[in-house]
Amino acid sequence: MALFKIFVDKKGLYHFLLKSDSKHIVFISVGFSTKTNCLKHIQTVKRNSVNDQAYSRLKSNYGNPYFKFRKIRTDETIGISELFLNRSVMERKIQEIKQSAVHAHIDKLTYTI
């Protein structure tokens, strides 16, 4: 079963990650100042993950594809992917998020790194 997990970084910012059904991390968010704000953005990902407009497909300075997941109305960035070897690998990762996020549960614990 897919799962969202919340963690706090060394600067005190809250992030979430999404683990797929196969337990691989498929998405990590940017940092948020509060846990409440982090939870709100998890709900945004759950609602909008199937909407292709939420994914901005980009290329790094070195030509590697990556994507930003963003709020559609405000264009606020919720998370930035890793760099991928090619576009098809990136598209597979986006498909995995689309399949996992909607039904993913939210872990009640908050982890610290």
All heavy atoms as an XYZ file, in Angstrom:
933
protein
N       0.837     -1.179      0.000
C       0.000      0.000      0.000
C       0.888      1.250      0.000
O       1.844      1.345      0.750
C      -0.888     -0.018      1.241
C      -1.751      1.199      1.341
S      -2.847      1.212      2.768
C      -3.485     -0.425      2.762
N       0.566      2.214     -0.834
C       1.322      3.458     -0.916
C       1.150      4.256      0.376
O       0.124      4.154      1.057
C       0.849      4.268     -2.114
N       2.172      5.060      0.704
C       2.175      5.744      1.990
C       2.905      7.075      1.900
O       3.979      7.170      1.309
C       2.877      4.840      3.013
C       2.930      5.298      4.448
C       1.527      5.285      5.067
C       3.854      4.379      5.245
N       2.297      8.117      2.492
C       2.972      9.394      2.682
C       3.605      9.383      4.062
O       2.968      8.983      5.034
C       1.973     10.561      2.619
C       1.527     10.915      1.237
C       0.297     10.480      0.765
C       2.308     11.709      0.407
C      -0.142     10.819     -0.497
C       1.879     12.047     -0.861
C       0.654     11.605     -1.318
N       4.855      9.819      4.151
C       5.545      9.944      5.438
C       6.040     11.375      5.573
O       6.516     11.966      4.599
C       6.738      8.998      5.523
C       6.335      7.549      5.639
C       7.547      6.689      5.916
C       7.091      5.292      6.283
N       8.020      4.621      7.147
N       5.927     11.917      6.777
C       6.365     13.289      7.053
C       7.653     13.222      7.861
O       7.774     12.417      8.780
C       5.280     14.052      7.827
C       4.021     14.186      6.970
C       5.796     15.432      8.259
C       2.837     14.793      7.689
N       8.590     14.091      7.512
C       9.820     14.178      8.289
C      10.248     15.627      8.438
O       9.848     16.487      7.658
C      10.932     13.322      7.670
C      11.351     13.736      6.285
C      12.423     14.594      6.096
C      10.684     13.243      5.172
C      12.813     14.963      4.817
C      11.075     13.600      3.895
C      12.146     14.471      3.719
N      11.042     15.885      9.473
C      11.569     17.210      9.751
C      13.062     17.194      9.466
O      13.775     16.302      9.927
C      11.326     17.606     11.231
C      11.836     19.008     11.508
C       9.856     17.494     11.577
N      13.535     18.197      8.718
C      14.958     18.257      8.419
C      15.714     19.014      9.511
O      15.127     19.467     10.499
C      15.204     18.847      7.022
C      14.828     20.314      6.889
O      14.660     21.013      7.918
O      14.713     20.782      5.736
N      17.009     19.167      9.343
C      17.858     19.812     10.349
C      17.518     21.287     10.558
O      17.823     21.855     11.596
C      19.329     19.666      9.962
C      19.826     18.253     10.047
C      21.269     18.141      9.606
C      21.703     16.678      9.650
N      23.069     16.513      9.159
N      16.891     21.911      9.572
C      16.506     23.324      9.676
C      15.121     23.505     10.293
O      14.647     24.619     10.444
C      16.544     23.983      8.297
C      17.921     24.046      7.685
C      17.870     24.702      6.322
C      19.245     24.722      5.690
N      19.208     25.295      4.335
N      14.451     22.389     10.609
C      13.123     22.462     11.195
C      11.994     22.545     10.185
O      10.849     22.809     10.552
N      12.290     22.309      8.910
C      11.255     22.334      7.874
C      10.642     20.945      7.717
O      11.334     19.931      7.825
C      11.845     22.787      6.541
C      12.351     24.225      6.498
C      13.007     24.512      5.156
C      11.234     25.217      6.767
N       9.350     20.916      7.446
C       8.614     19.669      7.273
C       8.553     19.320      5.790
O       8.241     20.163      4.953
C       7.190     19.806      7.822
C       7.149     19.925      9.315
C       7.355     21.157      9.938
C       6.913     18.811     10.115
C       7.330     21.265     11.324
C       6.886     18.921     11.499
C       7.096     20.155     12.079
O       7.077     20.253     13.449
N       8.860     18.079      5.486
C       8.794     17.541      4.127
C       7.928     16.290      4.170
O       7.738     15.695      5.227
C      10.178     17.103      3.628
C      11.196     18.173      3.604
N      11.563     18.824      2.462
C      11.960     18.713      4.597
C      12.504     19.704      2.734
N      12.762     19.652      4.034
N       7.436     15.884      3.019
C       6.787     14.580      2.943
C       7.380     13.809      1.786
O       7.923     14.381      0.847
C       5.263     14.685      2.828
C       4.771     15.356      1.574
C       4.584     14.639      0.405
C       4.469     16.713      1.579
C       4.111     15.250     -0.747
C       3.996     17.328      0.439
C       3.821     16.602     -0.723
N       7.312     12.517      1.913
C       7.709     11.661      0.809
C       6.568     10.697      0.532
O       5.734     10.433      1.395
C       9.017     10.922      1.103
C       9.105     10.021      2.328
C       8.551      8.638      2.042
C      10.557      9.911      2.752
N       6.532     10.219     -0.673
C       5.530      9.245     -1.095
C       6.248      7.962     -1.448
O       7.156      7.956     -2.288
C       4.748      9.757     -2.304
C       3.783      8.777     -2.968
C       2.681      8.333     -2.007
C       3.176      9.396     -4.227
N       5.867      6.894     -0.757
C       6.375      5.568     -1.081
C       5.297      4.843     -1.885
O       4.133      4.841     -1.509
C       6.696      4.773      0.183
C       7.958      5.210      0.861
C       8.316      4.251      1.961
C       9.709      4.500      2.464
N      10.121      3.472      3.422
N       5.707      4.218     -2.965
C       4.769      3.488     -3.818
C       4.363      2.173     -3.164
O       4.883      1.804     -2.114
C       5.408      3.210     -5.173
O       6.469      2.293     -5.015
N       3.477      1.461     -3.822
C       3.067      0.139     -3.339
C       4.260     -0.795     -3.195
O       4.267     -1.665     -2.341
C       2.036     -0.481     -4.292
C       0.716      0.272     -4.281
O       0.398      0.904     -3.253
O       0.011      0.238     -5.303
N       5.270     -0.598     -4.024
C       6.467     -1.443     -3.958
C       7.492     -0.913     -2.945
O       8.608     -1.406     -2.893
C       7.099     -1.561     -5.344
O       7.489     -0.284     -5.800
N       7.094      0.098     -2.170
C       7.906      0.678     -1.083
C       9.086      1.519     -1.569
O       9.971      1.844     -0.805
C       8.407     -0.400     -0.104
C       7.308     -1.253      0.476
C       6.320     -0.424      1.255
C       5.213     -1.292      1.810
N       3.960     -0.612      1.945
N       9.105      1.885     -2.837
C      10.142      2.780     -3.349
C       9.689      4.223     -3.159
O       8.512      4.541     -3.338
C      10.390      2.526     -4.845
C      11.020      1.213     -5.112
N      10.318      0.151     -5.604
C      12.294      0.785     -4.929
C      11.125     -0.877     -5.731
N      12.330     -0.532     -5.321
N      10.623      5.099     -2.831
C      10.301      6.520     -2.724
C      10.137      7.065     -4.140
O      11.053      6.965     -4.955
C      11.391      7.290     -1.966
C      11.470      6.792     -0.519
C      11.118      8.793     -2.009
C      12.643      7.347      0.269
N       8.967      7.634     -4.430
C       8.706      8.144     -5.769
C       8.609      9.664     -5.806
O       8.604     10.261     -6.874
C       7.434      7.518     -6.398
C       7.630      6.038     -6.627
C       6.204      7.775     -5.551
N       8.535     10.302     -4.619
C       8.388     11.757     -4.609
C       8.776     12.293     -3.243
O       8.449     11.692     -2.225
C       6.926     12.127     -4.911
C       6.679     13.601     -5.042
C       7.096     14.292     -6.160
C       6.027     14.293     -4.038
C       6.864     15.658     -6.280
C       5.787     15.651     -4.157
C       6.205     16.332     -5.282
N       9.494     13.417     -3.218
C       9.825     14.130     -1.980
C       9.481     15.597     -2.186
O       9.804     16.190     -3.225
C      11.316     13.980     -1.615
C      11.670     12.500     -1.401
C      11.648     14.792     -0.370
C      13.135     12.251     -1.138
N       8.841     16.183     -1.193
C       8.402     17.573     -1.301
C       9.510     18.556     -0.953
O      10.548     18.186     -0.405
C       7.223     17.823     -0.351
O       7.674     17.878      0.998
N       9.230     19.821     -1.236
C      10.058     20.909     -0.716
C       9.733     21.051      0.767
O       8.827     20.373      1.273
C       9.769     22.228     -1.477
C      10.144     22.104     -2.946
C       8.324     22.666     -1.326
N      10.404     21.926      1.484
C      10.170     22.103      2.908
C       9.042     23.080      3.205
O       8.868     24.074      2.496
N       8.293     22.792      4.255
C       7.207     23.661      4.709
C       7.449     24.041      6.165
O       8.007     23.262      6.931
C       5.853     22.947      4.557
C       5.585     22.494      3.154
C       5.745     21.165      2.798
C       5.208     23.400      2.182
C       5.521     20.739      1.505
C       4.980     22.977      0.875
C       5.131     21.652      0.529
N       6.990     25.225      6.560
C       7.295     25.744      7.895
C       6.550     25.035      9.014
O       7.027     25.012     10.146
C       7.024     27.244      7.953
O       5.669     27.512      7.636
N       5.393     24.454      8.725
C       4.610     23.779      9.769
C       4.133     22.422      9.282
O       4.016     22.181      8.073
C       3.365     24.604     10.177
O       2.471     24.672      9.047
C       3.735     26.012     10.642
N       3.822     21.559     10.239
C       3.284     20.243      9.888
C       1.906     20.393      9.255
O       1.567     19.671      8.310
C       3.216     19.354     11.129
C       2.775     17.947     10.818
C       2.835     17.049     12.027
C       2.387     15.640     11.682
N       2.478     14.737     12.837
N       1.113     21.336      9.744
C      -0.221     21.578      9.180
C      -0.124     21.940      7.709
O      -0.879     21.437      6.879
C      -0.944     22.689      9.960
O      -1.036     22.298     11.329
C      -2.320     22.965      9.406
N       0.816     22.815      7.372
C       1.014     23.207      5.983
C       1.480     22.020      5.146
O       1.056     21.837      4.000
C       2.014     24.361      5.917
C       1.903     25.159      4.656
O       0.923     25.091      3.930
N       2.914     25.953      4.384
N       2.329     21.189      5.722
C       2.802     19.989      5.034
C       1.627     19.052      4.739
O       1.491     18.544      3.621
C       3.852     19.302      5.898
S       4.715     17.944      5.091
N       0.778     18.830      5.735
C      -0.404     17.974      5.549
C      -1.347     18.536      4.481
O      -1.917     17.786      3.687
C      -1.152     17.805      6.875
C      -0.473     16.893      7.892
C      -1.082     17.090      9.273
C      -0.570     15.443      7.457
N      -1.483     19.852      4.451
C      -2.324     20.494      3.446
C      -1.793     20.218      2.036
O      -2.555     19.935      1.112
C      -2.383     22.002      3.735
C      -3.366     22.760      2.885
C      -3.564     24.173      3.393
C      -2.342     24.993      3.140
N      -2.534     26.438      3.397
N      -0.480     20.240      1.897
C       0.116     19.986      0.582
C       0.045     18.506      0.189
O      -0.031     18.180     -0.993
C       1.538     20.526      0.540
C       1.571     22.016      0.404
N       1.511     22.855      1.482
C       1.614     22.806     -0.686
C       1.530     24.104      1.066
N       1.591     24.097     -0.254
N       0.052     17.627      1.166
C      -0.177     16.206      0.859
C      -1.562     16.045      0.241
O      -1.725     15.340     -0.765
C      -0.033     15.325      2.120
C       1.423     15.232      2.544
C      -0.612     13.927      1.867
C       1.649     14.524      3.871
N      -2.555     16.713      0.812
C      -3.913     16.633      0.265
C      -3.968     17.193     -1.161
O      -4.674     16.662     -2.019
C      -4.913     17.361      1.180
C      -5.098     16.692      2.519
C      -5.552     15.247      2.411
O      -6.300     14.846      1.521
N      -5.057     14.423      3.338
N      -3.198     18.240     -1.419
C      -3.126     18.792     -2.777
C      -2.563     17.758     -3.747
O      -3.081     17.583     -4.851
C      -2.257     20.066     -2.794
O      -2.859     21.043     -1.941
C      -2.118     20.632     -4.196
N      -1.511     17.063     -3.332
C      -0.921     16.026     -4.192
C      -1.929     14.902     -4.409
O      -2.104     14.419     -5.535
C       0.401     15.491     -3.598
C       0.889     14.273     -4.361
C       1.460     16.584     -3.599
N      -2.610     14.482     -3.360
C      -3.602     13.406     -3.499
C      -4.696     13.804     -4.495
O      -5.107     13.009     -5.320
C      -4.224     13.080     -2.131
C      -3.268     12.318     -1.205
C      -3.843     12.100      0.163
C      -4.903     11.076      0.252
N      -4.526      9.685      0.068
N      -5.164     15.056     -4.413
C      -6.238     15.523     -5.306
C      -5.775     15.718     -6.742
O      -6.520     15.468     -7.682
C      -6.804     16.852     -4.807
C      -7.847     16.760     -3.753
C      -8.565     18.084     -3.533
N      -7.684     19.237     -3.441
C      -7.065     19.640     -2.327
N      -7.230     18.981     -1.205
N      -6.296     20.706     -2.343
N      -4.558     16.208     -6.926
C      -4.116     16.635     -8.254
C      -3.104     15.722     -8.935
O      -2.671     16.017    -10.039
C      -3.533     18.051     -8.169
C      -4.580     19.062     -7.814
O      -5.633     19.112     -8.426
N      -4.310     19.858     -6.789
N      -2.727     14.631     -8.289
C      -1.677     13.783     -8.859
C      -2.053     13.195    -10.215
O      -1.175     12.948    -11.037
C      -1.304     12.663     -7.893
O      -2.413     11.824     -7.650
N      -3.324     12.969    -10.468
C      -3.733     12.399    -11.754
C      -3.845     13.458    -12.851
O      -3.955     13.123    -14.026
C      -5.062     11.616    -11.629
C      -4.896     10.416    -10.720
C      -6.177     12.507    -11.150
N      -3.782     14.724    -12.477
C      -3.901     15.817    -13.439
C      -2.527     16.116    -14.041
O      -1.628     16.593    -13.357
C      -4.473     17.059    -12.744
C      -4.813     18.153    -13.721
O      -4.266     18.226    -14.823
N      -5.723     19.015    -13.323
N      -2.382     15.873    -15.314
C      -1.091     16.048    -15.975
C      -0.584     17.485    -15.919
O       0.613     17.727    -15.988
C      -1.188     15.569    -17.424
C       0.155     15.130    -17.961
O       0.808     14.288    -17.317
O       0.557     15.670    -19.005
N      -1.486     18.456    -15.768
C      -1.081     19.865    -15.695
C      -0.291     20.178    -14.425
O       0.384     21.197    -14.358
C      -2.299     20.779    -15.763
C      -2.976     20.779    -17.111
C      -4.199     21.681    -17.089
O      -4.939     21.694    -16.121
N      -4.383     22.422    -18.154
N      -0.363     19.316    -13.419
C       0.369     19.542    -12.166
C       1.859     19.263    -12.330
O       2.658     19.669    -11.486
C      -0.206     18.671    -11.053
N       2.254     18.621    -13.401
C       3.651     18.254    -13.630
C       4.265     19.173    -14.687
O       3.847     19.153    -15.837
C       3.758     16.806    -14.109
C       3.149     15.812    -13.160
C       1.795     15.481    -13.245
C       3.908     15.207    -12.169
C       1.220     14.576    -12.365
C       3.343     14.291    -11.289
C       1.999     13.992    -11.398
O       1.435     13.091    -10.525
N       5.228     19.962    -14.291
C       5.983     20.776    -15.251
C       7.230     19.989    -15.620
O       8.090     19.739    -14.776
C       6.402     22.106    -14.621
O       5.296     22.896    -14.340
N       7.305     19.595    -16.863
C       8.444     18.811    -17.343
C       9.529     19.767    -17.818
O       9.276     20.627    -18.660
C       7.997     17.879    -18.456
C       7.080     16.772    -17.922
C       6.204     16.228    -19.023
N       5.462     15.065    -18.625
C       4.261     15.102    -18.046
N       3.685     16.261    -17.776
N       3.631     13.986    -17.729
N      10.733     19.595    -17.277
C      11.823     20.532    -17.526
C      13.104     19.781    -17.887
O      13.149     18.560    -17.798
C      12.062     21.377    -16.260
C      10.830     22.115    -15.725
C      11.059     22.559    -14.295
C      10.515     23.301    -16.613
N      14.137     20.544    -18.278
C      15.461     19.968    -18.536
C      16.484     20.745    -17.731
O      16.436     21.973    -17.670
C      15.818     20.064    -20.021
C      15.265     18.953    -20.850
C      15.899     18.951    -22.221
C      15.349     17.778    -23.014
N      15.979     17.694    -24.315
N      17.432     20.023    -17.148
C      18.509     20.659    -16.394
C      19.492     21.318    -17.361
O      19.406     21.129    -18.579
C      19.238     19.620    -15.549
O      20.040     18.801    -16.369
N      20.435     22.049    -16.814
C      21.476     22.667    -17.652
C      22.295     21.623    -18.399
O      22.921     21.919    -19.406
C      22.413     23.513    -16.787
C      21.710     24.729    -16.235
O      20.708     25.178    -16.766
N      22.232     25.268    -15.143
N      22.302     20.393    -17.898
C      23.051     19.307    -18.531
C      22.193     18.478    -19.478
O      22.654     17.482    -20.017
C      23.675     18.407    -17.459
C      24.597     19.160    -16.545
C      24.192     19.515    -15.270
C      25.857     19.553    -16.970
C      25.039     20.238    -14.438
C      26.713     20.276    -16.145
C      26.293     20.616    -14.873
O      27.121     21.334    -14.059
N      20.929     18.857    -19.632
C      20.044     18.165    -20.562
C      19.230     17.035    -19.958
O      18.475     16.379    -20.668
N      19.380     16.785    -18.657
C      18.618     15.713    -18.020
C      17.186     16.183    -17.735
O      16.977     17.273    -17.200
C      19.253     15.308    -16.693
C      20.615     14.725    -16.879
O      21.590     15.461    -16.984
N      20.699     13.414    -16.918
N      16.200     15.353    -18.042
C      14.826     15.716    -17.718
C      14.551     15.591    -16.219
O      15.155     14.772    -15.526
C      13.990     14.718    -18.515
C      14.891     13.579    -18.795
C      16.293     14.102    -18.775
N      13.661     16.445    -15.730
C      13.138     16.376    -14.373
C      11.787     17.067    -14.376
O      11.393     17.665    -15.383
C      14.109     17.007    -13.359
C      14.231     18.516    -13.429
C      13.554     19.336    -12.516
C      15.034     19.133    -14.380
C      13.677     20.706    -12.564
C      15.160     20.512    -14.433
C      14.477     21.297    -13.522
O      14.591     22.662    -13.574
N      11.074     16.981    -13.280
C       9.778     17.646    -13.222
C       9.579     18.348    -11.894
O      10.223     18.031    -10.899
C       8.624     16.664    -13.491
C       8.445     15.621    -12.430
C       7.656     15.859    -11.307
C       9.052     14.380    -12.547
C       7.488     14.895    -10.330
C       8.893     13.409    -11.574
C       8.104     13.673    -10.464
N       8.681     19.324    -11.932
C       8.205     19.976    -10.723
C       6.735     19.613    -10.582
O       5.999     19.638    -11.563
C       8.313     21.497    -10.812
C       9.704     22.030    -10.736
C       9.667     23.551    -10.741
C      11.061     24.127    -10.711
N      11.029     25.598    -10.688
N       6.333     19.271     -9.368
C       4.912     19.100     -9.097
C       4.459     20.405     -8.466
O       5.080     20.894     -7.536
C       4.647     17.927     -8.138
C       3.188     17.631     -7.980
C       2.583     16.681     -8.769
C       2.413     18.323     -7.061
C       1.227     16.410     -8.659
C       1.060     18.067     -6.940
C       0.467     17.110     -7.741
N       3.374     20.975     -8.988
C       2.966     22.295     -8.529
C       1.451     22.391     -8.372
O       0.711     21.598     -8.953
C       3.453     23.351     -9.501
C       2.920     23.137    -10.897
C       3.530     24.068    -11.908
N       2.968     23.816    -13.216
C       1.761     24.209    -13.620
N       0.990     24.889    -12.823
N       1.319     23.921    -14.823
N       1.052     23.374     -7.559
C      -0.367     23.687     -7.469
C      -0.764     24.323     -8.791
O      -0.094     25.243     -9.261
C      -0.639     24.687     -6.343
C      -0.691     24.087     -4.984
C      -1.133     25.167     -4.006
C      -1.323     24.609     -2.638
N      -1.755     25.654     -1.693
N      -1.828     23.857     -9.370
C      -2.215     24.331    -10.698
C      -2.663     25.791    -10.660
O      -2.272     26.586    -11.503
C      -3.307     23.422    -11.289
C      -2.730     22.027    -11.486
C      -3.829     23.981    -12.606
C      -3.753     20.964    -11.779
N      -3.453     26.169     -9.677
C      -3.990     27.539     -9.622
C      -2.937     28.593     -9.327
O      -2.958     29.670     -9.893
C      -5.084     27.640     -8.572
C      -6.338     26.908     -8.939
C      -7.391     27.121     -7.894
N      -8.534     26.279     -8.158
C      -9.480     26.048     -7.306
N      -9.445     26.593     -6.109
N     -10.497     25.269     -7.625
N      -2.027     28.290     -8.403
C      -1.069     29.310     -7.946
C       0.326     29.128     -8.512
O       1.173     29.998     -8.351
C      -0.959     29.296     -6.410
O      -0.420     28.036     -6.000
C      -2.301     29.544     -5.760
N       0.606     28.006     -9.130
C       1.913     27.665     -9.674
C       2.963     27.479     -8.577
O       4.153     27.477     -8.843
C       2.373     28.712    -10.695
C       3.357     28.125    -11.699
O       3.195     26.954    -12.076
O       4.294     28.836    -12.089
N       2.532     27.291     -7.331
C       3.453     27.053     -6.218
C       4.070     25.668     -6.363
O       3.373     24.687     -6.568
C       2.696     27.138     -4.892
C       3.523     26.797     -3.692
C       2.709     26.722     -2.411
O       1.475     26.946     -2.441
O       3.308     26.416     -1.371
N       5.386     25.595     -6.242
C       6.087     24.315     -6.329
C       5.911     23.535     -5.041
O       6.179     24.043     -3.957
C       7.583     24.535     -6.617
O       7.719     25.199     -7.872
C       8.336     23.214     -6.654
N       5.460     22.292     -5.152
C       5.291     21.413     -4.000
C       6.474     20.453     -3.891
O       6.877     20.078     -2.803
C       3.952     20.650     -4.091
C       2.806     21.651     -3.998
C       3.849     19.593     -3.006
C       1.433     21.060     -4.192
N       7.036     20.073     -5.014
C       8.190     19.186     -4.999
C       8.906     19.200     -6.331
O       8.319     19.537     -7.356
N      10.186     18.863     -6.275
C      11.019     18.798     -7.471
C      11.636     17.405     -7.521
O      12.179     16.923     -6.527
C      12.120     19.869     -7.451
C      11.488     21.263     -7.354
C      13.015     19.766     -8.695
C      12.482     22.370     -7.117
N      11.554     16.781     -8.665
C      12.074     15.413     -8.805
C      13.589     15.402     -8.881
O      14.242     16.440     -9.002
C      11.497     14.767    -10.064
O      12.135     15.280    -11.220
N      14.109     14.202     -8.874
C      15.522     13.995     -9.159
C      15.745     14.189    -10.654
O      14.780     14.309    -11.420
C      15.909     12.575     -8.752
C      15.140     11.510     -9.545
C      15.356     10.107     -9.023
O      16.486      9.775     -8.662
O      14.380      9.352     -8.989
N      16.991     14.195    -11.088
C      17.294     14.223    -12.519
C      17.225     12.796    -13.043
O      17.664     11.861    -12.381
C      18.686     14.793    -12.767
C      18.916     16.240    -12.336
C      20.365     16.643    -12.615
C      17.959     17.180    -13.022
N      16.679     12.651    -14.249
C      16.513     11.326    -14.848
C      17.455     11.164    -16.028
O      17.898     12.137    -16.628
C      15.063     11.131    -15.297
C      14.080     11.203    -14.167
C      13.361     12.362    -13.929
C      13.896     10.124    -13.314
C      12.467     12.440    -12.871
C      12.997     10.181    -12.261
C      12.286     11.351    -12.033
N      17.729      9.908    -16.381
C      18.599      9.621    -17.517
C      17.963     10.023    -18.837
O      18.639     10.477    -19.747
C      18.956      8.132    -17.553
C      19.816      7.634    -16.404
C      19.984      6.125    -16.481
C      21.164      8.335    -16.420
N      16.649      9.804    -18.941
C      15.952     10.168    -20.169
C      14.475     10.431    -19.857
O      14.005     10.189    -18.747
C      16.109      9.085    -21.243
C      15.620      7.737    -20.773
O      14.496      7.599    -20.311
N      16.481      6.725    -20.872
N      13.772     10.917    -20.843
C      12.377     11.319    -20.662
C      11.472     10.129    -20.321
O      10.543     10.255    -19.530
C      11.880     12.028    -21.918
C      10.502     12.621    -21.747
C      10.115     13.478    -22.946
N       8.761     13.928    -22.804
C       8.415     15.103    -22.293
N       9.344     15.937    -21.875
N       7.147     15.449    -22.194
N      11.734      8.966    -20.901
C      10.854      7.823    -20.641
C      10.948      7.365    -19.187
O       9.935      6.962    -18.599
C      11.146      6.665    -21.599
O      12.417      6.139    -21.375
N      12.120      7.446    -18.582
C      12.261      7.100    -17.164
C      11.471      8.099    -16.323
O      10.772      7.728    -15.379
C      13.748      7.070    -16.747
C      13.889      6.875    -15.249
C      14.496      5.985    -17.500
N      11.566      9.387    -16.666
C      10.807     10.412    -15.955
C       9.299     10.160    -16.079
O       8.563     10.241    -15.092
C      11.137     11.803    -16.493
C      10.341     12.919    -15.812
S      10.655     14.541    -16.530
C       9.835     14.378    -18.126
N       8.834      9.837    -17.251
C       7.405      9.602    -17.467
C       6.921      8.381    -16.679
O       5.805      8.382    -16.166
C       7.094      9.445    -18.958
C       7.272     10.713    -19.767
C       6.385     11.873    -19.337
O       5.282     11.639    -18.783
O       6.792     13.029    -19.545
N       7.752      7.365    -16.560
C       7.379      6.201    -15.741
C       7.230      6.595    -14.276
O       6.323      6.128    -13.587
C       8.410      5.083    -15.888
C       8.248      4.287    -17.170
C       8.987      2.966    -17.147
N      10.405      3.074    -16.861
C      11.358      3.193    -17.785
N      11.055      3.213    -19.060
N      12.626      3.262    -17.427
N       8.112      7.466    -13.797
C       8.024      7.935    -12.409
C       6.750      8.751    -12.206
O       6.056      8.589    -11.196
C       9.251      8.772    -12.057
C       9.330      9.178    -10.619
C       9.573      8.024     -9.683
C      10.994      7.557     -9.773
N      11.387      6.601     -8.747
N       6.394      9.591    -13.147
C       5.158     10.373    -13.058
C       3.955      9.437    -13.030
O       3.036      9.616    -12.233
C       5.066     11.397    -14.218
C       6.098     12.510    -14.007
C       3.653     11.971    -14.329
C       6.249     13.462    -15.173
N       3.962      8.399    -13.866
C       2.867      7.426    -13.873
C       2.751      6.720    -12.521
O       1.654      6.463    -12.040
C       3.051      6.402    -14.985
C       2.767      6.956    -16.363
C       1.344      7.447    -16.498
O       0.973      8.500    -15.975
N       0.523      6.697    -17.179
N       3.884      6.423    -11.931
C       3.890      5.761    -10.625
C       3.256      6.665     -9.553
O       2.505      6.206     -8.710
C       5.322      5.398    -10.245
C       5.418      4.323     -9.211
C       6.847      3.808     -9.036
O       7.741      4.151     -9.827
O       7.039      3.057     -8.072
N       3.551      7.956     -9.621
C       2.945      8.909     -8.687
C       1.442      8.988     -8.928
O       0.646      8.976     -7.983
C       3.598     10.298     -8.827
C       5.049     10.239     -8.372
C       2.817     11.345     -8.012
C       5.862     11.469     -8.732
N       1.040      9.064    -10.180
C      -0.384      9.137    -10.514
C      -1.143      7.921     -9.978
O      -2.274      8.049     -9.511
C      -0.574      9.239    -12.031
C      -0.202     10.586    -12.603
C      -0.394     10.585    -14.108
C      -0.118     11.946    -14.711
N      -0.345     11.975    -16.163
N      -0.519      6.759    -10.029
C      -1.175      5.541     -9.556
C      -1.155      5.417     -8.033
O      -2.055      4.832     -7.448
C      -0.510      4.318    -10.183
C      -0.731      4.225    -11.663
C       0.140      3.162    -12.316
O       0.981      2.549    -11.674
N      -0.056      2.965    -13.616
N      -0.124      5.953     -7.381
C       0.063      5.744     -5.945
C      -0.593      6.792     -5.058
O      -1.142      6.468     -4.008
C       1.560      5.727     -5.614
O       2.209      4.706     -6.282
N      -0.494      8.055     -5.435
C      -0.830      9.151     -4.520
C      -2.295      9.191     -4.111
O      -2.610      9.457     -2.945
C      -0.425     10.483     -5.140
N      -3.190      8.959     -5.029
C      -4.620      9.108     -4.746
C      -5.069      8.239     -3.577
O      -5.812      8.696     -2.713
C      -5.462      8.781     -6.007
C      -6.938      8.817     -5.695
C      -5.132      9.753     -7.123
N      -4.611      7.016     -3.518
C      -5.073      6.071     -2.499
C      -4.082      5.890     -1.349
O      -4.318      5.074     -0.473
C      -5.358      4.720     -3.147
C      -6.372      4.816     -4.251
N      -7.683      5.134     -4.020
C      -6.242      4.674     -5.590
C      -8.330      5.172     -5.165
N      -7.484      4.903     -6.139
N      -2.991      6.648     -1.364
C      -1.963      6.483     -0.341
C      -2.466      6.941      1.030
O      -3.185      7.928      1.140
C      -0.716      7.269     -0.715
N      -2.085      6.208      2.044
C      -2.394      6.588      3.421
C      -1.327      7.562      3.910
O      -0.248      7.656      3.322
C      -2.423      5.356      4.323
C      -3.584      4.465      4.045
N      -4.833      4.686      4.556
C      -3.673      3.353      3.277
C      -5.647      3.751      4.125
N      -4.975      2.913      3.334
N      -1.619      8.253      4.995
C      -0.669      9.175      5.600
C      -0.220      8.600      6.929
O      -1.055      8.343      7.811
C      -1.292     10.578      5.790
C      -1.772     11.133      4.449
C      -0.288     11.516      6.458
C      -2.604     12.396      4.569
N       1.067      8.385      7.071
C       1.637      7.880      8.328
C       1.413      8.935      9.406
O       1.664     10.113      9.193
C       3.134      7.632      8.118
C       3.794      6.887      9.272
O       3.274      6.922     10.392
O       4.859      6.295      9.031
N       0.951      8.526     10.562
C       0.651      9.455     11.658
C       1.901      9.950     12.377
O       1.863     10.963     13.055
C      -0.296      8.807     12.657
C      -1.682      8.548     12.092
C      -2.565      7.922     13.153
C      -3.919      7.497     12.758
N      -4.568      7.763     11.609
N       3.011      9.246     12.234
C       4.249      9.643     12.900
C       4.983     10.706     12.099
O       4.819     10.814     10.893
C       5.159      8.421     13.072
C       4.611      7.281     13.935
C       5.575      6.110     13.902
C       4.367      7.749     15.352
N       5.803     11.496     12.788
C       6.690     12.451     12.144
C       8.106     12.031     12.447
O       8.470     11.820     13.604
C       6.439     13.876     12.664
O       5.074     14.231     12.405
C       7.343     14.886     11.965
N       8.909     11.888     11.414
C      10.278     11.402     11.550
C      11.252     12.567     11.517
O      10.948     13.634     11.012
C      10.588     10.402     10.435
C       9.638      9.218     10.450
C       8.432      9.258      9.763
C       9.941      8.091     11.197
C       7.544      8.178      9.806
C       9.061      7.009     11.225
C       7.864      7.071     10.537
O       7.001      6.013     10.580
N      12.434     12.358     12.059
C      13.478     13.369     12.073
C      14.698     12.835     11.361
O      15.058     11.685     11.515
C      13.869     13.725     13.527
O      12.693     14.109     14.233
C      14.860     14.863     13.563
N      15.350     13.699     10.577
C      16.585     13.294      9.935
C      17.730     13.996     10.629
O      17.681     15.115     10.958
C      16.661     13.670      8.459
C      15.355     13.744      7.773
C      17.527     12.716      7.754
C      15.461     13.975      6.294
